[in-house]
């Protein structure tokens, strides 16, 4: 029983640490522009300081999804 409590606390600490890391590295309060090579052209992911995300010219298939996985924090990746 005691080992499950310790495992639960360590798991909780891991996810809290991961969330804090993502918050401070991806939410810098600055305009962020990511340009993704999607094959026949480029896709542009723009994140504004007001937490809006814009995607322009995503290409003919879903190859932009890999780039979006790197450009967005994990809490905004639902469905990617």
PDB file as gemmi writes it, atoms N, CA and C in Angstrom:
CRYST1    1.000    1.000    1.000  90.00  90.00  90.00 P 1                      
ATOM      1  N   UNK A   1       0.830  -1.198   0.000  1.00  0.00           N  
ATOM      2  CA  UNK A   1       0.000   0.000   0.000  1.00  0.00           C  
ATOM      3  C   UNK A   1       0.869   1.254   0.000  1.00  0.00           C  
ATOM      4  N   UNK A   2       1.930   1.221   0.826  1.00  0.00           N  
ATOM      5  CA  UNK A   2       2.797   2.386   0.943  1.00  0.00           C  
ATOM      6  C   UNK A   2       3.520   2.675  -0.374  1.00  0.00           C  
ATOM      7  N   UNK A   3       3.901   1.612  -1.105  1.00  0.00           N  
ATOM      8  CA  UNK A   3       4.608   1.830  -2.360  1.00  0.00           C  
ATOM      9  C   UNK A   3       3.682   2.449  -3.416  1.00  0.00           C  
ATOM     10  N   UNK A   4       2.377   2.177  -3.370  1.00  0.00           N  
ATOM     11  CA  UNK A   4       1.437   2.793  -4.306  1.00  0.00           C  
ATOM     12  C   UNK A   4       1.250   4.283  -4.022  1.00  0.00           C  
ATOM     13  N   UNK A   5       1.285   4.642  -2.759  1.00  0.00           N  
ATOM     14  CA  UNK A   5       1.186   6.059  -2.385  1.00  0.00           C  
ATOM     15  C   UNK A   5       2.428   6.808  -2.868  1.00  0.00           C  
ATOM     16  N   UNK A   6       3.584   6.216  -2.656  1.00  0.00           N  
ATOM     17  CA  UNK A   6       4.830   6.842  -3.112  1.00  0.00           C  
ATOM     18  C   UNK A   6       4.851   6.932  -4.639  1.00  0.00           C  
ATOM     19  N   UNK A   7       4.429   5.880  -5.324  1.00  0.00           N  
ATOM     20  CA  UNK A   7       4.366   5.895  -6.782  1.00  0.00           C  
ATOM     21  C   UNK A   7       3.383   6.954  -7.285  1.00  0.00           C  
ATOM     22  N   UNK A   8       2.258   7.098  -6.617  1.00  0.00           N  
ATOM     23  CA  UNK A   8       1.285   8.120  -6.986  1.00  0.00           C  
ATOM     24  C   UNK A   8       1.827   9.528  -6.797  1.00  0.00           C  
ATOM     25  N   UNK A   9       2.521   9.755  -5.702  1.00  0.00           N  
ATOM     26  CA  UNK A   9       3.109  11.072  -5.440  1.00  0.00           C  
ATOM     27  C   UNK A   9       4.190  11.384  -6.472  1.00  0.00           C  
ATOM     28  N   UNK A  10       5.036  10.415  -6.805  1.00  0.00           N  
ATOM     29  CA  UNK A  10       6.082  10.633  -7.804  1.00  0.00           C  
ATOM     30  C   UNK A  10       5.478  10.902  -9.184  1.00  0.00           C  
ATOM     31  N   UNK A  11       4.422  10.193  -9.522  1.00  0.00           N  
ATOM     32  CA  UNK A  11       3.750  10.424 -10.804  1.00  0.00           C  
ATOM     33  C   UNK A  11       3.147  11.816 -10.849  1.00  0.00           C  
ATOM     34  N   UNK A  12       2.509  12.221  -9.790  1.00  0.00           N  
ATOM     35  CA  UNK A  12       1.926  13.566  -9.712  1.00  0.00           C  
ATOM     36  C   UNK A  12       3.005  14.632  -9.822  1.00  0.00           C  
ATOM     37  N   UNK A  13       4.123  14.438  -9.144  1.00  0.00           N  
ATOM     38  CA  UNK A  13       5.229  15.393  -9.215  1.00  0.00           C  
ATOM     39  C   UNK A  13       5.791  15.476 -10.626  1.00  0.00           C  
ATOM     40  N   UNK A  14       5.867  14.346 -11.325  1.00  0.00           N  
ATOM     41  CA  UNK A  14       6.361  14.332 -12.696  1.00  0.00           C  
ATOM     42  C   UNK A  14       5.463  15.171 -13.610  1.00  0.00           C  
ATOM     43  N   UNK A  15       4.153  14.961 -13.522  1.00  0.00           N  
ATOM     44  CA  UNK A  15       3.238  15.694 -14.392  1.00  0.00           C  
ATOM     45  C   UNK A  15       3.166  17.180 -14.045  1.00  0.00           C  
ATOM     46  N   UNK A  16       3.256  17.510 -12.793  1.00  0.00           N  
ATOM     47  CA  UNK A  16       3.294  18.929 -12.402  1.00  0.00           C  
ATOM     48  C   UNK A  16       4.566  19.569 -12.934  1.00  0.00           C  
ATOM     49  N   UNK A  17       5.685  18.896 -12.805  1.00  0.00           N  
ATOM     50  CA  UNK A  17       6.947  19.412 -13.334  1.00  0.00           C  
ATOM     51  C   UNK A  17       6.907  19.565 -14.843  1.00  0.00           C  
ATOM     52  N   UNK A  18       6.319  18.607 -15.529  1.00  0.00           N  
ATOM     53  CA  UNK A  18       6.185  18.690 -16.978  1.00  0.00           C  
ATOM     54  C   UNK A  18       5.315  19.871 -17.385  1.00  0.00           C  
ATOM     55  N   UNK A  19       4.233  20.093 -16.680  1.00  0.00           N  
ATOM     56  CA  UNK A  19       3.368  21.237 -16.965  1.00  0.00           C  
ATOM     57  C   UNK A  19       4.066  22.568 -16.728  1.00  0.00           C  
ATOM     58  N   UNK A  20       4.816  22.664 -15.649  1.00  0.00           N  
ATOM     59  CA  UNK A  20       5.557  23.908 -15.365  1.00  0.00           C  
ATOM     60  C   UNK A  20       6.605  24.152 -16.436  1.00  0.00           C  
ATOM     61  N   UNK A  21       7.317  23.106 -16.833  1.00  0.00           N  
ATOM     62  CA  UNK A  21       8.326  23.239 -17.882  1.00  0.00           C  
ATOM     63  C   UNK A  21       7.688  23.719 -19.186  1.00  0.00           C  
ATOM     64  N   UNK A  22       6.584  23.104 -19.598  1.00  0.00           N  
ATOM     65  CA  UNK A  22       5.912  23.490 -20.836  1.00  0.00           C  
ATOM     66  C   UNK A  22       5.392  24.916 -20.743  1.00  0.00           C  
ATOM     67  N   UNK A  23       4.865  25.298 -19.601  1.00  0.00           N  
ATOM     68  CA  UNK A  23       4.325  26.652 -19.439  1.00  0.00           C  
ATOM     69  C   UNK A  23       5.407  27.706 -19.623  1.00  0.00           C  
ATOM     70  N   UNK A  24       6.554  27.495 -19.004  1.00  0.00           N  
ATOM     71  CA  UNK A  24       7.604  28.508 -19.070  1.00  0.00           C  
ATOM     72  C   UNK A  24       8.388  28.491 -20.374  1.00  0.00           C  
ATOM     73  N   UNK A  25       8.464  27.356 -21.048  1.00  0.00           N  
ATOM     74  CA  UNK A  25       9.211  27.322 -22.307  1.00  0.00           C  
ATOM     75  C   UNK A  25       8.361  27.726 -23.494  1.00  0.00           C  
ATOM     76  N   UNK A  26       7.064  27.448 -23.481  1.00  0.00           N  
ATOM     77  CA  UNK A  26       6.234  27.736 -24.643  1.00  0.00           C  
ATOM     78  C   UNK A  26       5.382  28.987 -24.483  1.00  0.00           C  
ATOM     79  N   UNK A  27       5.147  29.444 -23.282  1.00  0.00           N  
ATOM     80  CA  UNK A  27       4.370  30.659 -23.063  1.00  0.00           C  
ATOM     81  C   UNK A  27       5.298  31.774 -22.608  1.00  0.00           C  
ATOM     82  N   UNK A  28       6.132  32.244 -23.517  1.00  0.00           N  
ATOM     83  CA  UNK A  28       7.123  33.256 -23.159  1.00  0.00           C  
ATOM     84  C   UNK A  28       6.549  34.665 -23.179  1.00  0.00           C  
ATOM     85  N   UNK A  29       5.314  34.851 -23.655  1.00  0.00           N  
ATOM     86  CA  UNK A  29       4.720  36.171 -23.737  1.00  0.00           C  
ATOM     87  C   UNK A  29       5.159  36.941 -24.967  1.00  0.00           C  
ATOM     88  N   UNK A  30       5.835  36.272 -25.890  1.00  0.00           N  
ATOM     89  CA  UNK A  30       6.304  36.905 -27.114  1.00  0.00           C  
ATOM     90  C   UNK A  30       5.623  36.259 -28.312  1.00  0.00           C  
ATOM     91  N   UNK A  31       5.645  36.956 -29.434  1.00  0.00           N  
ATOM     92  CA  UNK A  31       5.141  36.405 -30.679  1.00  0.00           C  
ATOM     93  C   UNK A  31       6.072  35.283 -31.131  1.00  0.00           C  
ATOM     94  N   UNK A  32       5.506  34.116 -31.413  1.00  0.00           N  
ATOM     95  CA  UNK A  32       6.307  32.981 -31.855  1.00  0.00           C  
ATOM     96  C   UNK A  32       5.846  32.564 -33.239  1.00  0.00           C  
ATOM     97  N   UNK A  33       6.773  32.426 -34.170  1.00  0.00           N  
ATOM     98  CA  UNK A  33       6.467  32.009 -35.535  1.00  0.00           C  
ATOM     99  C   UNK A  33       7.272  30.748 -35.829  1.00  0.00           C  
ATOM    100  N   UNK A  34       6.581  29.684 -36.262  1.00  0.00           N  
ATOM    101  CA  UNK A  34       7.224  28.436 -36.628  1.00  0.00           C  
ATOM    102  C   UNK A  34       6.890  28.156 -38.089  1.00  0.00           C  
ATOM    103  N   UNK A  35       7.909  27.901 -38.884  1.00  0.00           N  
ATOM    104  CA  UNK A  35       7.701  27.596 -40.291  1.00  0.00           C  
ATOM    105  C   UNK A  35       7.984  26.113 -40.492  1.00  0.00           C  
ATOM    106  N   UNK A  36       7.014  25.402 -41.066  1.00  0.00           N  
ATOM    107  CA  UNK A  36       7.095  23.955 -41.221  1.00  0.00           C  
ATOM    108  C   UNK A  36       7.171  23.596 -42.706  1.00  0.00           C  
ATOM    109  N   UNK A  37       8.089  22.708 -43.054  1.00  0.00           N  
ATOM    110  CA  UNK A  37       8.167  22.192 -44.414  1.00  0.00           C  
ATOM    111  C   UNK A  37       7.159  21.051 -44.532  1.00  0.00           C  
ATOM    112  N   UNK A  38       6.150  21.221 -45.389  1.00  0.00           N  
ATOM    113  CA  UNK A  38       5.099  20.212 -45.525  1.00  0.00           C  
ATOM    114  C   UNK A  38       5.102  19.565 -46.903  1.00  0.00           C  
ATOM    115  N   UNK A  39       6.211  19.608 -47.586  1.00  0.00           N  
ATOM    116  CA  UNK A  39       6.304  18.945 -48.879  1.00  0.00           C  
ATOM    117  C   UNK A  39       6.262  19.926 -50.028  1.00  0.00           C  
ATOM    118  N   UNK A  40       5.074  20.243 -50.518  1.00  0.00           N  
ATOM    119  CA  UNK A  40       4.935  21.117 -51.675  1.00  0.00           C  
ATOM    120  C   UNK A  40       5.002  22.597 -51.320  1.00  0.00           C  
ATOM    121  N   UNK A  41       5.131  22.937 -50.094  1.00  0.00           N  
ATOM    122  CA  UNK A  41       5.194  24.328 -49.663  1.00  0.00           C  
ATOM    123  C   UNK A  41       5.571  24.402 -48.203  1.00  0.00           C  
ATOM    124  N   UNK A  42       5.205  25.478 -47.582  1.00  0.00           N  
ATOM    125  CA  UNK A  42       5.479  25.665 -46.162  1.00  0.00           C  
ATOM    126  C   UNK A  42       4.186  25.980 -45.429  1.00  0.00           C  
ATOM    127  N   UNK A  43       4.119  25.563 -44.189  1.00  0.00           N  
ATOM    128  CA  UNK A  43       3.025  25.945 -43.309  1.00  0.00           C  
ATOM    129  C   UNK A  43       3.608  26.863 -42.243  1.00  0.00           C  
ATOM    130  N   UNK A  44       2.844  27.840 -41.832  1.00  0.00           N  
ATOM    131  CA  UNK A  44       3.306  28.798 -40.833  1.00  0.00           C  
ATOM    132  C   UNK A  44       2.375  28.718 -39.628  1.00  0.00           C  
ATOM    133  N   UNK A  45       2.959  28.484 -38.448  1.00  0.00           N  
ATOM    134  CA  UNK A  45       2.220  28.462 -37.188  1.00  0.00           C  
ATOM    135  C   UNK A  45       2.619  29.721 -36.425  1.00  0.00           C  
ATOM    136  N   UNK A  46       1.642  30.558 -36.104  1.00  0.00           N  
ATOM    137  CA  UNK A  46       1.894  31.806 -35.388  1.00  0.00           C  
ATOM    138  C   UNK A  46       1.169  31.741 -34.053  1.00  0.00           C  
ATOM    139  N   UNK A  47       1.909  31.963 -32.967  1.00  0.00           N  
ATOM    140  CA  UNK A  47       1.316  32.039 -31.620  1.00  0.00           C  
ATOM    141  C   UNK A  47       1.504  33.454 -31.123  1.00  0.00           C  
ATOM    142  N   UNK A  48       0.405  34.109 -30.790  1.00  0.00           N  
ATOM    143  CA  UNK A  48       0.456  35.496 -30.352  1.00  0.00           C  
ATOM    144  C   UNK A  48       0.674  35.578 -28.841  1.00  0.00           C  
ATOM    145  N   UNK A  49       1.080  36.750 -28.347  1.00  0.00           N  
ATOM    146  CA  UNK A  49       1.239  36.910 -26.898  1.00  0.00           C  
ATOM    147  C   UNK A  49      -0.078  36.762 -26.139  1.00  0.00           C  
ATOM    148  N   UNK A  50      -1.205  36.863 -26.840  1.00  0.00           N  
ATOM    149  CA  UNK A  50      -2.524  36.728 -26.200  1.00  0.00           C  
ATOM    150  C   UNK A  50      -3.062  35.308 -26.324  1.00  0.00           C  
ATOM    151  N   UNK A  51      -2.186  34.342 -26.608  1.00  0.00           N  
ATOM    152  CA  UNK A  51      -2.506  32.911 -26.648  1.00  0.00           C  
ATOM    153  C   UNK A  51      -3.468  32.536 -27.769  1.00  0.00           C  
ATOM    154  N   UNK A  52      -3.369  33.196 -28.901  1.00  0.00           N  
ATOM    155  CA  UNK A  52      -4.098  32.790 -30.091  1.00  0.00           C  
ATOM    156  C   UNK A  52      -3.124  32.032 -30.984  1.00  0.00           C  
ATOM    157  N   UNK A  53      -3.612  30.999 -31.645  1.00  0.00           N  
ATOM    158  CA  UNK A  53      -2.777  30.215 -32.545  1.00  0.00           C  
ATOM    159  C   UNK A  53      -3.363  30.279 -33.940  1.00  0.00           C  
ATOM    160  N   UNK A  54      -2.519  30.625 -34.916  1.00  0.00           N  
ATOM    161  CA  UNK A  54      -2.932  30.722 -36.305  1.00  0.00           C  
ATOM    162  C   UNK A  54      -2.115  29.732 -37.128  1.00  0.00           C  
ATOM    163  N   UNK A  55      -2.775  29.020 -38.041  1.00  0.00           N  
ATOM    164  CA  UNK A  55      -2.104  28.094 -38.944  1.00  0.00           C  
ATOM    165  C   UNK A  55      -2.433  28.523 -40.357  1.00  0.00           C  
ATOM    166  N   UNK A  56      -1.401  28.725 -41.173  1.00  0.00           N  
ATOM    167  CA  UNK A  56      -1.592  29.176 -42.541  1.00  0.00           C  
ATOM    168  C   UNK A  56      -0.936  28.200 -43.505  1.00  0.00           C  
ATOM    169  N   UNK A  57      -1.664  27.841 -44.589  1.00  0.00           N  
ATOM    170  CA  UNK A  57      -1.141  27.011 -45.672  1.00  0.00           C  
ATOM    171  C   UNK A  57      -0.616  25.688 -45.154  1.00  0.00           C  
ATOM    172  N   UNK A  58      -1.516  24.835 -44.750  1.00  0.00           N  
ATOM    173  CA  UNK A  58      -1.117  23.585 -44.119  1.00  0.00           C  
ATOM    174  C   UNK A  58      -0.762  22.475 -45.104  1.00  0.00           C  
ATOM    175  N   UNK A  59      -0.856  22.697 -46.394  1.00  0.00           N  
ATOM    176  CA  UNK A  59      -0.442  21.705 -47.374  1.00  0.00           C  
ATOM    177  C   UNK A  59      -1.542  20.727 -47.726  1.00  0.00           C  
ATOM    178  N   UNK A  60      -1.259  19.803 -48.683  1.00  0.00           N  
ATOM    179  CA  UNK A  60      -2.288  18.911 -49.205  1.00  0.00           C  
ATOM    180  C   UNK A  60      -2.607  17.708 -48.322  1.00  0.00           C  
ATOM    181  N   UNK A  61      -1.770  17.389 -47.366  1.00  0.00           N  
ATOM    182  CA  UNK A  61      -2.028  16.224 -46.516  1.00  0.00           C  
ATOM    183  C   UNK A  61      -1.795  16.588 -45.050  1.00  0.00           C  
ATOM    184  N   UNK A  62      -1.677  15.594 -44.200  1.00  0.00           N  
ATOM    185  CA  UNK A  62      -1.540  15.870 -42.763  1.00  0.00           C  
ATOM    186  C   UNK A  62      -0.092  15.895 -42.293  1.00  0.00           C  
ATOM    187  N   UNK A  63       0.860  16.205 -43.168  1.00  0.00           N  
ATOM    188  CA  UNK A  63       2.266  16.245 -42.762  1.00  0.00           C  
ATOM    189  C   UNK A  63       2.576  17.396 -41.811  1.00  0.00           C  
ATOM    190  N   UNK A  64       1.674  18.367 -41.727  1.00  0.00           N  
ATOM    191  CA  UNK A  64       1.871  19.483 -40.803  1.00  0.00           C  
ATOM    192  C   UNK A  64       1.664  19.053 -39.345  1.00  0.00           C  
ATOM    193  N   UNK A  65       1.025  17.922 -39.123  1.00  0.00           N  
ATOM    194  CA  UNK A  65       0.733  17.464 -37.762  1.00  0.00           C  
ATOM    195  C   UNK A  65       1.998  17.216 -36.943  1.00  0.00           C  
ATOM    196  N   UNK A  66       3.052  16.711 -37.571  1.00  0.00           N  
ATOM    197  CA  UNK A  66       4.301  16.464 -36.850  1.00  0.00           C  
ATOM    198  C   UNK A  66       4.898  17.784 -36.363  1.00  0.00           C  
ATOM    199  N   UNK A  67       4.849  18.791 -37.214  1.00  0.00           N  
ATOM    200  CA  UNK A  67       5.379  20.097 -36.835  1.00  0.00           C  
ATOM    201  C   UNK A  67       4.520  20.742 -35.745  1.00  0.00           C  
ATOM    202  N   UNK A  68       3.208  20.569 -35.841  1.00  0.00           N  
ATOM    203  CA  UNK A  68       2.319  21.132 -34.816  1.00  0.00           C  
ATOM    204  C   UNK A  68       2.580  20.496 -33.459  1.00  0.00           C  
ATOM    205  N   UNK A  69       2.937  19.234 -33.452  1.00  0.00           N  
ATOM    206  CA  UNK A  69       3.262  18.564 -32.197  1.00  0.00           C  
ATOM    207  C   UNK A  69       4.455  19.180 -31.496  1.00  0.00           C  
ATOM    208  N   UNK A  70       5.371  19.757 -32.263  1.00  0.00           N  
ATOM    209  CA  UNK A  70       6.542  20.407 -31.678  1.00  0.00           C  
ATOM    210  C   UNK A  70       6.282  21.871 -31.341  1.00  0.00           C  
ATOM    211  N   UNK A  71       5.366  22.512 -32.071  1.00  0.00           N  
ATOM    212  CA  UNK A  71       5.147  23.943 -31.907  1.00  0.00           C  
ATOM    213  C   UNK A  71       4.120  24.280 -30.825  1.00  0.00           C  
ATOM    214  N   UNK A  72       3.269  23.328 -30.458  1.00  0.00           N  
ATOM    215  CA  UNK A  72       2.209  23.592 -29.496  1.00  0.00           C  
ATOM    216  C   UNK A  72       2.487  22.906 -28.162  1.00  0.00           C  
ATOM    217  N   UNK A  73       2.040  23.493 -27.062  1.00  0.00           N  
ATOM    218  CA  UNK A  73       2.176  22.803 -25.777  1.00  0.00           C  
ATOM    219  C   UNK A  73       1.262  21.582 -25.722  1.00  0.00           C  
ATOM    220  N   UNK A  74       1.568  20.631 -24.859  1.00  0.00           N  
ATOM    221  CA  UNK A  74       0.846  19.378 -24.851  1.00  0.00           C  
ATOM    222  C   UNK A  74      -0.642  19.536 -24.553  1.00  0.00           C  
ATOM    223  N   UNK A  75      -1.042  20.564 -23.807  1.00  0.00           N  
ATOM    224  CA  UNK A  75      -2.453  20.741 -23.474  1.00  0.00           C  
ATOM    225  C   UNK A  75      -3.255  21.275 -24.654  1.00  0.00           C  
ATOM    226  N   UNK A  76      -2.604  21.696 -25.741  1.00  0.00           N  
ATOM    227  CA  UNK A  76      -3.313  22.126 -26.939  1.00  0.00           C  
ATOM    228  C   UNK A  76      -3.207  21.120 -28.063  1.00  0.00           C  
ATOM    229  N   UNK A  77      -2.666  19.963 -27.819  1.00  0.00           N  
ATOM    230  CA  UNK A  77      -2.470  18.952 -28.853  1.00  0.00           C  
ATOM    231  C   UNK A  77      -3.598  17.948 -28.942  1.00  0.00           C  
ATOM    232  N   UNK A  78      -4.709  18.173 -28.358  1.00  0.00           N  
ATOM    233  CA  UNK A  78      -5.816  17.236 -28.391  1.00  0.00           C  
ATOM    234  C   UNK A  78      -6.286  17.094 -29.835  1.00  0.00           C  
ATOM    235  N   UNK A  79      -6.325  15.869 -30.309  1.00  0.00           N  
ATOM    236  CA  UNK A  79      -6.768  15.604 -31.669  1.00  0.00           C  
ATOM    237  C   UNK A  79      -5.661  15.644 -32.698  1.00  0.00           C  
ATOM    238  N   UNK A  80      -4.434  15.909 -32.293  1.00  0.00           N  
ATOM    239  CA  UNK A  80      -3.330  15.940 -33.263  1.00  0.00           C  
ATOM    240  C   UNK A  80      -2.696  14.583 -33.332  1.00  0.00           C  
TER     241      UNK A  80                                                      
END                                                                             
